[in-house]
């Protein structure tokens, strides 16, 4: 079936689903495959559950004579092509966002601000890969006037591929740091891959990037592009400075060389969120959101999903940043915690995953920084931290930590909880 004909079927349907457990009436089911499942096997169930059509790539799963089955060569590729075709038909202005750290929070902040004046489609959660990006684009409706599309990568070429699907008109790279080194091969590989967003926009007419002026890596990467600057230097499109961080981030900002100073008290933990907030202000201002509405949106935003959340328990104050970790984000979190004006600081840190040959070196750097800091208690979880040189408490896994907490529960501490998601440190929260 030609893509144009398939697109007409897509337009007839109310929505798209890849999960046979979630089949709204009149939806289009796309049978994707994973390591432990084959979506083709669930096509019949999806049709019986409310889907109007099912796209499959294995003919034996079709019921003979049933026109609701649409056979293609590859379901995933068809989904990606359909998403790109849909994006082109609507012509919605797309803002592409990537970066090593902070891209999901920045995407949320940008979307929150833009929604004050626009009908915005944006990536839900962190659905930012070769499946998540087309899934988001297929949710585009004619009434959307802007789309904020998050793009993630752990191997070279992935951002390039996602740009070819989403075709962004605008771009922002939050930063470049040491993450997924196992897949990228080196920090230089990270820079090159994140820079694929800039590479795409260089070839596109009338494209614009929003760039953190304080970041030398991004400045060097972004030559020959139309740049809108934000940062701490006076005179930039948006500039500002941090005014407080105990524990919530507060800052002030102004546009260009203007005299009107805006002051925002956020619900964000960490100085590292300051550039993310400035990025949201910059993009909001660029797209005509009133300044007062920008301020209100940022002040009202509450982080979710274990991303720099502050939680007060009966016994302790928790800073929960247990969704992900890499050397750059870990060091930023530690530096921020070290500077925070609170008594009785404790660390509960988990291994940083996917660092390949650099893992031992990077974990030792973190341990060395902790040694030079004045944290009252330090608990390290995982085999990578256990392999470093230190005298801190070490646990093989989170189950050992929880067992310890049953008898040696700390009280009266402010505790930073950070580690790769696979360490599952978030499960300690209810015990602290």
JOFENJO-V162910 format. One record per backbone hydrogen bond with DSSP energy under -1.0 kcal/mol. CO is the residue of the C=O (numbers start at 1). NH is the residue of the N-H. E is the energy in kcal/mol with one decimal. If there is no record, write none. Layout:
{{CO,NH,E} {CO,NH,E}}
This chain:
{{2,6,-2.4} {3,7,-2.4} {4,8,-1.3} {5,9,-1.4} {6,10,-2.4} {7,11,-2.3} {8,12,-1.2} {9,13,-1.1} {15,28,-2.6} {17,30,-2.3} {19,22,-2.2} {24,27,-1.8} {26,14,-2.0} {27,52,-2.9} {27,53,-1.2} {28,17,-2.8} {29,55,-3.4} {30,32,-1.4} {32,39,-2.2} {37,34,-2.5} {38,41,-1.7} {39,42,-1.7} {40,43,-1.4} {42,46,-2.5} {43,47,-2.3} {44,48,-2.1} {45,49,-1.0} {46,51,-2.3} {50,26,-2.5} {53,29,-2.7} {54,70,-2.9} {55,31,-2.5} {56,72,-2.7} {58,61,-2.0} {59,62,-1.9} {63,66,-2.3} {66,69,-1.5} {68,54,-2.6} {70,56,-2.5} {74,78,-2.3} {75,79,-2.5} {76,80,-2.3} {77,81,-2.6} {78,82,-2.6} {79,83,-2.2} {80,84,-2.1} {81,85,-2.4} {82,86,-2.5} {83,87,-2.5} {84,88,-2.1} {85,89,-2.3} {86,90,-2.1} {87,91,-2.0} {93,147,-2.0} {94,169,-2.6} {94,170,-2.1} {95,149,-2.7} {96,172,-2.0} {97,151,-2.9} {98,174,-2.5} {102,106,-2.9} {103,107,-2.5} {104,108,-2.2} {105,109,-2.5} {106,110,-3.0} {107,111,-2.4} {108,112,-2.3} {109,113,-2.4} {110,114,-3.0} {111,115,-1.9} {113,116,-1.7} {114,117,-1.9} {114,118,-1.8} {119,145,-2.1} {119,146,-1.3} {121,148,-2.9} {124,127,-1.8} {126,128,-2.4} {128,152,-2.9} {129,133,-2.8} {131,135,-2.0} {132,136,-2.2} {133,137,-2.4} {134,138,-2.2} {136,139,-1.7} {137,140,-1.7} {141,144,-1.9} {146,121,-2.4} {147,95,-3.3} {148,123,-1.7} {149,97,-2.4} {155,158,-1.5} {157,161,-2.1} {158,162,-2.3} {159,163,-2.5} {160,164,-1.7} {162,166,-2.8} {163,167,-3.1} {169,208,-1.4} {170,96,-3.0} {171,210,-2.4} {172,98,-2.1} {175,100,-1.8} {177,179,-1.2} {180,183,-1.0} {180,184,-2.5} {181,185,-2.4} {186,190,-1.4} {187,191,-2.3} {188,192,-2.4} {189,193,-2.1} {190,194,-2.8} {191,195,-2.1} {193,196,-1.6} {194,197,-1.6} {195,199,-2.5} {196,200,-2.0} {197,201,-2.0} {198,202,-2.1} {208,171,-1.7} {209,228,-2.4} {211,230,-2.0} {212,215,-1.8} {215,219,-2.1} {216,220,-2.3} {217,221,-1.8} {218,222,-1.2} {222,225,-1.0} {226,209,-2.7} {228,211,-2.6} {229,238,-1.4} {230,213,-3.0} {231,240,-1.7} {233,236,-1.3} {237,256,-1.2} {238,231,-1.5} {239,254,-2.4} {241,252,-2.3} {244,250,-2.4} {249,266,-2.4} {250,243,-2.8} {250,244,-1.8} {251,264,-3.1} {252,241,-2.1} {253,262,-3.2} {254,239,-2.3} {255,258,-2.4} {262,253,-2.4} {264,251,-2.2} {268,249,-3.0} {270,273,-1.6} {271,274,-2.1} {273,277,-2.2} {274,278,-2.4} {275,279,-2.3} {276,280,-1.7} {277,281,-2.2} {278,282,-2.8} {279,283,-2.4} {280,284,-2.4} {281,285,-3.0} {282,286,-2.3} {283,287,-1.8} {284,289,-2.7} {285,288,-1.6} {290,294,-2.0} {291,295,-2.4} {292,296,-2.3} {293,297,-2.3} {294,298,-2.2} {295,299,-2.3} {296,300,-1.7} {306,323,-1.1} {309,320,-3.2} {311,318,-3.4} {315,412,-3.2} {316,313,-3.0} {317,415,-3.0} {318,311,-2.7} {319,417,-3.0} {320,309,-2.5} {326,330,-3.0} {327,331,-2.0} {328,332,-2.0} {329,333,-2.2} {330,334,-2.3} {331,335,-2.7} {332,336,-2.2} {333,337,-2.3} {334,338,-2.7} {335,339,-1.8} {340,342,-2.0} {344,414,-2.5} {345,376,-1.5} {345,377,-1.3} {346,416,-2.5} {347,379,-2.6} {348,418,-1.9} {349,381,-2.7} {351,420,-2.2} {354,182,-2.1} {355,358,-1.6} {356,359,-1.7} {358,362,-2.7} {359,363,-2.5} {360,364,-2.1} {361,365,-1.9} {362,366,-1.6} {363,367,-2.3} {364,368,-2.7} {365,369,-1.9} {366,370,-2.2} {367,371,-2.3} {368,372,-1.4} {370,373,-1.4} {377,347,-2.5} {378,393,-1.3} {379,349,-2.4} {380,395,-2.7} {381,351,-1.6} {382,386,-1.7} {383,387,-1.1} {385,388,-1.5} {393,380,-2.7} {395,382,-3.1} {397,401,-1.2} {398,402,-2.5} {399,403,-2.1} {400,404,-2.0} {401,405,-2.4} {402,406,-1.1} {404,407,-1.4} {404,408,-3.3} {413,317,-2.8} {414,346,-2.4} {415,319,-3.2} {416,348,-2.8} {417,321,-3.0} {418,350,-2.5} {420,423,-2.0} {421,424,-1.4} {424,427,-1.5} {425,428,-2.2} {426,429,-1.1} {428,431,-1.6} {429,432,-1.6}}
